[in-house]
Amino acid sequence: FEVKLFLPDRAKPIEAIGKLMWKGRGSRRRTGQLGIAFSAVNAPDQEAISRFVEERKPELVPIG
């Protein structure tokens, strides 16, 4: 499916093609969780996504 990612430090959204890899309910505080595998993402946008995730690792909660 087509995905638009709006990152806080970018004026324009990142547009990519994604495939749903998993979904789950999560806890009461974190509902609607899902995992997406991205494809058709250019290198600068991929770097921006990677940087965004890396900077927020302490906030991420593993599932399972």
PDB file with SEQRES, HELIX, SHEET and CRYST1 records, atoms N, CA, C and O in Angstrom:
SEQRES   1 A   64  PHE GLU VAL LYS LEU PHE LEU PRO ASP ARG ALA LYS PRO          
SEQRES   2 A   64  ILE GLU ALA ILE GLY LYS LEU MET TRP LYS GLY ARG GLY          
SEQRES   3 A   64  SER ARG ARG ARG THR GLY GLN LEU GLY ILE ALA PHE SER          
SEQRES   4 A   64  ALA VAL ASN ALA PRO ASP GLN GLU ALA ILE SER ARG PHE          
SEQRES   5 A   64  VAL GLU GLU ARG LYS PRO GLU LEU VAL PRO ILE GLY              
HELIX    1 AA1 ALA A   43  GLU A   55  1                                  13    
HELIX    2 AA2 LYS A   57  GLU A   59  5                                   3    
SHEET    1 AA1 3 GLU A   2  LEU A   5  0                                        
SHEET    2 AA1 3 ILE A  14  GLY A  24 -1                                        
SHEET    3 AA1 3 GLN A  33  SER A  39 -1                                        
CRYST1    1.000    1.000    1.000  90.00  90.00  90.00 P 1           1          
ATOM      1  N   PHE A   1       0.826  -1.164   0.000  1.00  0.00           N  
ATOM      2  CA  PHE A   1       0.000   0.000   0.000  1.00  0.00           C  
ATOM      3  C   PHE A   1       0.881   1.241   0.000  1.00  0.00           C  
ATOM      4  O   PHE A   1       2.066   1.163   0.325  1.00  0.00           O  
ATOM      5  N   GLU A   2       0.321   2.365  -0.355  1.00  0.00           N  
ATOM      6  CA  GLU A   2       1.057   3.622  -0.347  1.00  0.00           C  
ATOM      7  C   GLU A   2       1.068   4.204   1.059  1.00  0.00           C  
ATOM      8  O   GLU A   2       0.047   4.216   1.747  1.00  0.00           O  
ATOM      9  N   VAL A   3       2.231   4.684   1.474  1.00  0.00           N  
ATOM     10  CA  VAL A   3       2.406   5.214   2.819  1.00  0.00           C  
ATOM     11  C   VAL A   3       2.981   6.623   2.731  1.00  0.00           C  
ATOM     12  O   VAL A   3       3.862   6.887   1.912  1.00  0.00           O  
ATOM     13  N   LYS A   4       2.490   7.520   3.566  1.00  0.00           N  
ATOM     14  CA  LYS A   4       3.078   8.848   3.727  1.00  0.00           C  
ATOM     15  C   LYS A   4       3.494   8.977   5.185  1.00  0.00           C  
ATOM     16  O   LYS A   4       2.670   8.860   6.092  1.00  0.00           O  
ATOM     17  N   LEU A   5       4.785   9.220   5.399  1.00  0.00           N  
ATOM     18  CA  LEU A   5       5.315   9.390   6.747  1.00  0.00           C  
ATOM     19  C   LEU A   5       5.592  10.863   6.983  1.00  0.00           C  
ATOM     20  O   LEU A   5       6.313  11.506   6.221  1.00  0.00           O  
ATOM     21  N   PHE A   6       5.017  11.378   8.032  1.00  0.00           N  
ATOM     22  CA  PHE A   6       5.226  12.777   8.395  1.00  0.00           C  
ATOM     23  C   PHE A   6       6.185  12.810   9.583  1.00  0.00           C  
ATOM     24  O   PHE A   6       5.790  12.524  10.713  1.00  0.00           O  
ATOM     25  N   LEU A   7       7.436  13.157   9.327  1.00  0.00           N  
ATOM     26  CA  LEU A   7       8.434  13.243  10.390  1.00  0.00           C  
ATOM     27  C   LEU A   7       8.508  14.679  10.888  1.00  0.00           C  
ATOM     28  O   LEU A   7       8.363  15.611  10.097  1.00  0.00           O  
ATOM     29  N   PRO A   8       8.731  14.875  12.178  1.00  0.00           N  
ATOM     30  CA  PRO A   8       8.672  16.215  12.752  1.00  0.00           C  
ATOM     31  C   PRO A   8       9.688  17.208  12.180  1.00  0.00           C  
ATOM     32  O   PRO A   8       9.425  18.410  12.172  1.00  0.00           O  
ATOM     33  N   ASP A   9      10.823  16.739  11.710  1.00  0.00           N  
ATOM     34  CA  ASP A   9      11.857  17.659  11.237  1.00  0.00           C  
ATOM     35  C   ASP A   9      11.858  17.846   9.714  1.00  0.00           C  
ATOM     36  O   ASP A   9      12.804  18.407   9.161  1.00  0.00           O  
ATOM     37  N   ARG A  10      10.813  17.386   9.045  1.00  0.00           N  
ATOM     38  CA  ARG A  10      10.752  17.506   7.579  1.00  0.00           C  
ATOM     39  C   ARG A  10       9.482  18.232   7.161  1.00  0.00           C  
ATOM     40  O   ARG A  10       8.402  17.992   7.701  1.00  0.00           O  
ATOM     41  N   ALA A  11       9.633  19.121   6.191  1.00  0.00           N  
ATOM     42  CA  ALA A  11       8.483  19.890   5.706  1.00  0.00           C  
ATOM     43  C   ALA A  11       7.544  19.025   4.866  1.00  0.00           C  
ATOM     44  O   ALA A  11       6.323  19.156   4.958  1.00  0.00           O  
ATOM     45  N   LYS A  12       8.118  18.141   4.046  1.00  0.00           N  
ATOM     46  CA  LYS A  12       7.311  17.287   3.167  1.00  0.00           C  
ATOM     47  C   LYS A  12       7.294  15.865   3.695  1.00  0.00           C  
ATOM     48  O   LYS A  12       8.282  15.404   4.267  1.00  0.00           O  
ATOM     49  N   PRO A  13       6.183  15.163   3.508  1.00  0.00           N  
ATOM     50  CA  PRO A  13       6.133  13.766   3.957  1.00  0.00           C  
ATOM     51  C   PRO A  13       7.001  12.869   3.066  1.00  0.00           C  
ATOM     52  O   PRO A  13       7.281  13.190   1.910  1.00  0.00           O  
ATOM     53  N   ILE A  14       7.409  11.755   3.633  1.00  0.00           N  
ATOM     54  CA  ILE A  14       8.118  10.726   2.868  1.00  0.00           C  
ATOM     55  C   ILE A  14       7.057   9.825   2.270  1.00  0.00           C  
ATOM     56  O   ILE A  14       6.169   9.346   2.975  1.00  0.00           O  
ATOM     57  N   GLU A  15       7.148   9.598   0.980  1.00  0.00           N  
ATOM     58  CA  GLU A  15       6.199   8.708   0.307  1.00  0.00           C  
ATOM     59  C   GLU A  15       6.910   7.411  -0.034  1.00  0.00           C  
ATOM     60  O   GLU A  15       8.012   7.419  -0.582  1.00  0.00           O  
ATOM     61  N   ALA A  16       6.265   6.290   0.296  1.00  0.00           N  
ATOM     62  CA  ALA A  16       6.870   4.987   0.067  1.00  0.00           C  
ATOM     63  C   ALA A  16       5.780   3.960  -0.203  1.00  0.00           C  
ATOM     64  O   ALA A  16       4.590   4.212  -0.016  1.00  0.00           O  
ATOM     65  N   ILE A  17       6.226   2.812  -0.644  1.00  0.00           N  
ATOM     66  CA  ILE A  17       5.351   1.648  -0.784  1.00  0.00           C  
ATOM     67  C   ILE A  17       5.664   0.741   0.394  1.00  0.00           C  
ATOM     68  O   ILE A  17       6.830   0.484   0.695  1.00  0.00           O  
ATOM     69  N   GLY A  18       4.620   0.256   1.063  1.00  0.00           N  
ATOM     70  CA  GLY A  18       4.818  -0.584   2.231  1.00  0.00           C  
ATOM     71  C   GLY A  18       3.989  -1.845   2.178  1.00  0.00           C  
ATOM     72  O   GLY A  18       2.958  -1.916   1.510  1.00  0.00           O  
ATOM     73  N   LYS A  19       4.470  -2.837   2.901  1.00  0.00           N  
ATOM     74  CA  LYS A  19       3.756  -4.106   3.024  1.00  0.00           C  
ATOM     75  C   LYS A  19       3.532  -4.361   4.510  1.00  0.00           C  
ATOM     76  O   LYS A  19       4.476  -4.310   5.298  1.00  0.00           O  
ATOM     77  N   LEU A  20       2.295  -4.635   4.893  1.00  0.00           N  
ATOM     78  CA  LEU A  20       1.974  -4.940   6.282  1.00  0.00           C  
ATOM     79  C   LEU A  20       2.606  -6.280   6.645  1.00  0.00           C  
ATOM     80  O   LEU A  20       2.345  -7.297   6.002  1.00  0.00           O  
ATOM     81  N   MET A  21       3.443  -6.268   7.687  1.00  0.00           N  
ATOM     82  CA  MET A  21       4.138  -7.484   8.099  1.00  0.00           C  
ATOM     83  C   MET A  21       3.512  -8.108   9.352  1.00  0.00           C  
ATOM     84  O   MET A  21       3.500  -9.331   9.498  1.00  0.00           O  
ATOM     85  N   TRP A  22       3.004  -7.286  10.233  1.00  0.00           N  
ATOM     86  CA  TRP A  22       2.315  -7.787  11.417  1.00  0.00           C  
ATOM     87  C   TRP A  22       1.434  -6.690  11.976  1.00  0.00           C  
ATOM     88  O   TRP A  22       1.652  -5.506  11.720  1.00  0.00           O  
ATOM     89  N   LYS A  23       0.441  -7.096  12.741  1.00  0.00           N  
ATOM     90  CA  LYS A  23      -0.403  -6.127  13.429  1.00  0.00           C  
ATOM     91  C   LYS A  23      -0.843  -6.729  14.753  1.00  0.00           C  
ATOM     92  O   LYS A  23      -0.889  -7.949  14.916  1.00  0.00           O  
ATOM     93  N   GLY A  24      -1.163  -5.862  15.682  1.00  0.00           N  
ATOM     94  CA  GLY A  24      -1.591  -6.320  16.995  1.00  0.00           C  
ATOM     95  C   GLY A  24      -2.276  -5.205  17.741  1.00  0.00           C  
ATOM     96  O   GLY A  24      -2.202  -4.040  17.351  1.00  0.00           O  
ATOM     97  N   ARG A  25      -2.924  -5.558  18.788  1.00  0.00           N  
ATOM     98  CA  ARG A  25      -3.646  -4.576  19.576  1.00  0.00           C  
ATOM     99  C   ARG A  25      -2.731  -3.793  20.496  1.00  0.00           C  
ATOM    100  O   ARG A  25      -2.945  -2.599  20.701  1.00  0.00           O  
ATOM    101  N   GLY A  26      -1.725  -4.431  21.051  1.00  0.00           N  
ATOM    102  CA  GLY A  26      -0.865  -3.748  22.001  1.00  0.00           C  
ATOM    103  C   GLY A  26      -1.529  -3.632  23.355  1.00  0.00           C  
ATOM    104  O   GLY A  26      -2.509  -4.320  23.640  1.00  0.00           O  
ATOM    105  N   SER A  27      -0.995  -2.765  24.181  1.00  0.00           N  
ATOM    106  CA  SER A  27      -1.539  -2.548  25.517  1.00  0.00           C  
ATOM    107  C   SER A  27      -2.592  -1.450  25.471  1.00  0.00           C  
ATOM    108  O   SER A  27      -2.907  -0.914  24.409  1.00  0.00           O  
ATOM    109  N   ARG A  28      -3.121  -1.130  26.628  1.00  0.00           N  
ATOM    110  CA  ARG A  28      -4.113  -0.048  26.686  1.00  0.00           C  
ATOM    111  C   ARG A  28      -3.533   1.275  26.207  1.00  0.00           C  
ATOM    112  O   ARG A  28      -4.222   2.058  25.553  1.00  0.00           O  
ATOM    113  N   ARG A  29      -2.261   1.527  26.534  1.00  0.00           N  
ATOM    114  CA  ARG A  29      -1.635   2.796  26.145  1.00  0.00           C  
ATOM    115  C   ARG A  29      -1.220   2.811  24.677  1.00  0.00           C  
ATOM    116  O   ARG A  29      -1.166   3.879  24.067  1.00  0.00           O  
ATOM    117  N   ARG A  30      -0.931   1.663  24.105  1.00  0.00           N  
ATOM    118  CA  ARG A  30      -0.427   1.604  22.731  1.00  0.00           C  
ATOM    119  C   ARG A  30      -1.316   0.690  21.894  1.00  0.00           C  
ATOM    120  O   ARG A  30      -1.051  -0.507  21.776  1.00  0.00           O  
ATOM    121  N   THR A  31      -2.349   1.246  21.328  1.00  0.00           N  
ATOM    122  CA  THR A  31      -3.256   0.453  20.513  1.00  0.00           C  
ATOM    123  C   THR A  31      -2.957   0.657  19.040  1.00  0.00           C  
ATOM    124  O   THR A  31      -2.309   1.635  18.667  1.00  0.00           O  
ATOM    125  N   GLY A  32      -3.412  -0.231  18.223  1.00  0.00           N  
ATOM    126  CA  GLY A  32      -3.267  -0.097  16.781  1.00  0.00           C  
ATOM    127  C   GLY A  32      -1.833  -0.226  16.294  1.00  0.00           C  
ATOM    128  O   GLY A  32      -1.452   0.456  15.343  1.00  0.00           O  
ATOM    129  N   GLN A  33      -1.028  -1.079  16.914  1.00  0.00           N  
ATOM    130  CA  GLN A  33       0.363  -1.239  16.504  1.00  0.00           C  
ATOM    131  C   GLN A  33       0.453  -2.094  15.260  1.00  0.00           C  
ATOM    132  O   GLN A  33      -0.338  -3.016  15.060  1.00  0.00           O  
ATOM    133  N   LEU A  34       1.441  -1.772  14.417  1.00  0.00           N  
ATOM    134  CA  LEU A  34       1.675  -2.574  13.227  1.00  0.00           C  
ATOM    135  C   LEU A  34       3.120  -2.431  12.783  1.00  0.00           C  
ATOM    136  O   LEU A  34       3.815  -1.484  13.150  1.00  0.00           O  
ATOM    137  N   GLY A  35       3.549  -3.389  11.990  1.00  0.00           N  
ATOM    138  CA  GLY A  35       4.898  -3.359  11.422  1.00  0.00           C  
ATOM    139  C   GLY A  35       4.789  -3.290   9.911  1.00  0.00           C  
ATOM    140  O   GLY A  35       4.003  -4.014   9.301  1.00  0.00           O  
ATOM    141  N   ILE A  36       5.581  -2.416   9.314  1.00  0.00           N  
ATOM    142  CA  ILE A  36       5.554  -2.225   7.865  1.00  0.00           C  
ATOM    143  C   ILE A  36       6.947  -2.444   7.308  1.00  0.00           C  
ATOM    144  O   ILE A  36       7.923  -1.936   7.860  1.00  0.00           O  
ATOM    145  N   ALA A  37       7.050  -3.191   6.228  1.00  0.00           N  
ATOM    146  CA  ALA A  37       8.294  -3.314   5.473  1.00  0.00           C  
ATOM    147  C   ALA A  37       8.185  -2.355   4.297  1.00  0.00           C  
ATOM    148  O   ALA A  37       7.268  -2.465   3.482  1.00  0.00           O  
ATOM    149  N   PHE A  38       9.114  -1.420   4.210  1.00  0.00           N  
ATOM    150  CA  PHE A  38       9.079  -0.421   3.154  1.00  0.00           C  
ATOM    151  C   PHE A  38       9.862  -0.883   1.934  1.00  0.00           C  
ATOM    152  O   PHE A  38      10.880  -1.565   2.048  1.00  0.00           O  
ATOM    153  N   SER A  39       9.372  -0.501   0.781  1.00  0.00           N  
ATOM    154  CA  SER A  39      10.109  -0.705  -0.464  1.00  0.00           C  
ATOM    155  C   SER A  39       9.938   0.567  -1.288  1.00  0.00           C  
ATOM    156  O   SER A  39       9.100   1.408  -0.961  1.00  0.00           O  
ATOM    157  N   ALA A  40      10.693   0.709  -2.310  1.00  0.00           N  
ATOM    158  CA  ALA A  40      10.604   1.873  -3.192  1.00  0.00           C  
ATOM    159  C   ALA A  40      10.790   3.184  -2.421  1.00  0.00           C  
ATOM    160  O   ALA A  40      10.042   4.143  -2.608  1.00  0.00           O  
ATOM    161  N   VAL A  41      11.814   3.202  -1.540  1.00  0.00           N  
ATOM    162  CA  VAL A  41      12.147   4.405  -0.786  1.00  0.00           C  
ATOM    163  C   VAL A  41      13.520   4.875  -1.259  1.00  0.00           C  
ATOM    164  O   VAL A  41      14.463   4.085  -1.304  1.00  0.00           O  
ATOM    165  N   ASN A  42      13.639   6.152  -1.611  1.00  0.00           N  
ATOM    166  CA  ASN A  42      14.943   6.633  -2.072  1.00  0.00           C  
ATOM    167  C   ASN A  42      15.915   6.725  -0.889  1.00  0.00           C  
ATOM    168  O   ASN A  42      15.492   6.725   0.267  1.00  0.00           O  
ATOM    169  N   ALA A  43      17.206   6.802  -1.182  1.00  0.00           N  
ATOM    170  CA  ALA A  43      18.251   6.754  -0.157  1.00  0.00           C  
ATOM    171  C   ALA A  43      18.125   7.869   0.892  1.00  0.00           C  
ATOM    172  O   ALA A  43      18.198   7.571   2.084  1.00  0.00           O  
ATOM    173  N   PRO A  44      17.939   9.142   0.499  1.00  0.00           N  
ATOM    174  CA  PRO A  44      17.815  10.184   1.527  1.00  0.00           C  
ATOM    175  C   PRO A  44      16.604   9.972   2.452  1.00  0.00           C  
ATOM    176  O   PRO A  44      16.691  10.223   3.654  1.00  0.00           O  
ATOM    177  N   ASP A  45      15.494   9.515   1.898  1.00  0.00           N  
ATOM    178  CA  ASP A  45      14.313   9.257   2.727  1.00  0.00           C  
ATOM    179  C   ASP A  45      14.546   8.063   3.650  1.00  0.00           C  
ATOM    180  O   ASP A  45      14.118   8.075   4.804  1.00  0.00           O  
ATOM    181  N   GLN A  46      15.220   7.040   3.148  1.00  0.00           N  
ATOM    182  CA  GLN A  46      15.542   5.878   3.986  1.00  0.00           C  
ATOM    183  C   GLN A  46      16.433   6.294   5.149  1.00  0.00           C  
ATOM    184  O   GLN A  46      16.240   5.836   6.275  1.00  0.00           O  
ATOM    185  N   GLU A  47      17.404   7.157   4.882  1.00  0.00           N  
ATOM    186  CA  GLU A  47      18.289   7.658   5.934  1.00  0.00           C  
ATOM    187  C   GLU A  47      17.493   8.445   6.978  1.00  0.00           C  
ATOM    188  O   GLU A  47      17.747   8.311   8.176  1.00  0.00           O  
ATOM    189  N   ALA A  48      16.548   9.253   6.542  1.00  0.00           N  
ATOM    190  CA  ALA A  48      15.715  10.034   7.468  1.00  0.00           C  
ATOM    191  C   ALA A  48      14.876   9.110   8.350  1.00  0.00           C  
ATOM    192  O   ALA A  48      14.739   9.360   9.547  1.00  0.00           O  
ATOM    193  N   ILE A  49      14.319   8.056   7.778  1.00  0.00           N  
ATOM    194  CA  ILE A  49      13.536   7.086   8.556  1.00  0.00           C  
ATOM    195  C   ILE A  49      14.433   6.399   9.576  1.00  0.00           C  
ATOM    196  O   ILE A  49      14.071   6.283  10.747  1.00  0.00           O  
ATOM    197  N   SER A  50      15.596   5.945   9.139  1.00  0.00           N  
ATOM    198  CA  SER A  50      16.527   5.252  10.036  1.00  0.00           C  
ATOM    199  C   SER A  50      16.960   6.157  11.189  1.00  0.00           C  
ATOM    200  O   SER A  50      17.010   5.716  12.337  1.00  0.00           O  
ATOM    201  N   ARG A  51      17.267   7.395  10.895  1.00  0.00           N  
ATOM    202  CA  ARG A  51      17.679   8.354  11.918  1.00  0.00           C  
ATOM    203  C   ARG A  51      16.542   8.586  12.927  1.00  0.00           C  
ATOM    204  O   ARG A  51      16.774   8.615  14.135  1.00  0.00           O  
ATOM    205  N   PHE A  52      15.323   8.750  12.422  1.00  0.00           N  
ATOM    206  CA  PHE A  52      14.156   8.966  13.273  1.00  0.00           C  
ATOM    207  C   PHE A  52      13.974   7.797  14.246  1.00  0.00           C  
ATOM    208  O   PHE A  52      13.756   8.009  15.439  1.00  0.00           O  
ATOM    209  N   VAL A  53      14.064   6.571  13.741  1.00  0.00           N  
ATOM    210  CA  VAL A  53      13.885   5.385  14.582  1.00  0.00           C  
ATOM    211  C   VAL A  53      15.038   5.266  15.576  1.00  0.00           C  
ATOM    212  O   VAL A  53      14.809   4.989  16.753  1.00  0.00           O  
ATOM    213  N   GLU A  54      16.264   5.471  15.122  1.00  0.00           N  
ATOM    214  CA  GLU A  54      17.440   5.359  15.992  1.00  0.00           C  
ATOM    215  C   GLU A  54      17.364   6.345  17.160  1.00  0.00           C  
ATOM    216  O   GLU A  54      17.700   5.995  18.291  1.00  0.00           O  
ATOM    217  N   GLU A  55      16.933   7.553  16.892  1.00  0.00           N  
ATOM    218  CA  GLU A  55      16.843   8.575  17.939  1.00  0.00           C  
ATOM    219  C   GLU A  55      15.775   8.257  18.975  1.00  0.00           C  
ATOM    220  O   GLU A  55      15.822   8.779  20.089  1.00  0.00           O  
ATOM    221  N   ARG A  56      14.827   7.421  18.630  1.00  0.00           N  
ATOM    222  CA  ARG A  56      13.712   7.137  19.528  1.00  0.00           C  
ATOM    223  C   ARG A  56      13.733   5.728  20.092  1.00  0.00           C  
ATOM    224  O   ARG A  56      12.739   5.290  20.671  1.00  0.00           O  
ATOM    225  N   LYS A  57      14.813   5.019  19.944  1.00  0.00           N  
ATOM    226  CA  LYS A  57      14.888   3.648  20.438  1.00  0.00           C  
ATOM    227  C   LYS A  57      14.448   3.495  21.889  1.00  0.00           C  
ATOM    228  O   LYS A  57      13.701   2.565  22.192  1.00  0.00           O  
ATOM    229  N   PRO A  58      14.883   4.376  22.811  1.00  0.00           N  
ATOM    230  CA  PRO A  58      14.431   4.195  24.200  1.00  0.00           C  
ATOM    231  C   PRO A  58      12.917   4.267  24.371  1.00  0.00           C  
ATOM    232  O   PRO A  58      12.377   3.721  25.333  1.00  0.00           O  
ATOM    233  N   GLU A  59      12.227   4.936  23.446  1.00  0.00           N  
ATOM    234  CA  GLU A  59      10.777   5.062  23.542  1.00  0.00           C  
ATOM    235  C   GLU A  59      10.040   3.843  23.004  1.00  0.00           C  
ATOM    236  O   GLU A  59       8.872   3.628  23.328  1.00  0.00           O  
ATOM    237  N   LEU A  60      10.724   3.037  22.176  1.00  0.00           N  
ATOM    238  CA  LEU A  60      10.074   1.896  21.554  1.00  0.00           C  
ATOM    239  C   LEU A  60       9.959   0.746  22.554  1.00  0.00           C  
ATOM    240  O   LEU A  60      10.873   0.486  23.336  1.00  0.00           O  
ATOM    241  N   VAL A  61       8.814   0.068  22.509  1.00  0.00           N  
ATOM    242  CA  VAL A  61       8.554  -1.035  23.416  1.00  0.00           C  
ATOM    243  C   VAL A  61       8.433  -2.298  22.597  1.00  0.00           C  
ATOM    244  O   VAL A  61       7.570  -2.382  21.723  1.00  0.00           O  
ATOM    245  N   PRO A  62       9.290  -3.302  22.860  1.00  0.00           N  
ATOM    246  CA  PRO A  62       9.182  -4.553  22.097  1.00  0.00           C  
ATOM    247  C   PRO A  62       7.860  -5.263  22.394  1.00  0.00           C  
ATOM    248  O   PRO A  62       7.335  -5.198  23.505  1.00  0.00           O  
ATOM    249  N   ILE A  63       7.353  -5.927  21.394  1.00  0.00           N  
ATOM    250  CA  ILE A  63       6.094  -6.668  21.539  1.00  0.00           C  
ATOM    251  C   ILE A  63       6.410  -8.161  21.499  1.00  0.00           C  
ATOM    252  O   ILE A  63       7.185  -8.610  20.655  1.00  0.00           O  
ATOM    253  N   GLY A  64       5.823  -8.915  22.394  1.00  0.00           N  
ATOM    254  CA  GLY A  64       5.976 -10.355  22.382  1.00  0.00           C  
ATOM    255  C   GLY A  64       7.052 -10.784  23.235  1.00  0.00           C  
ATOM    256  O   GLY A  64       7.317 -11.981  23.340  1.00  0.00           O  
TER     257      GLY A  64                                                      
END                                                                             
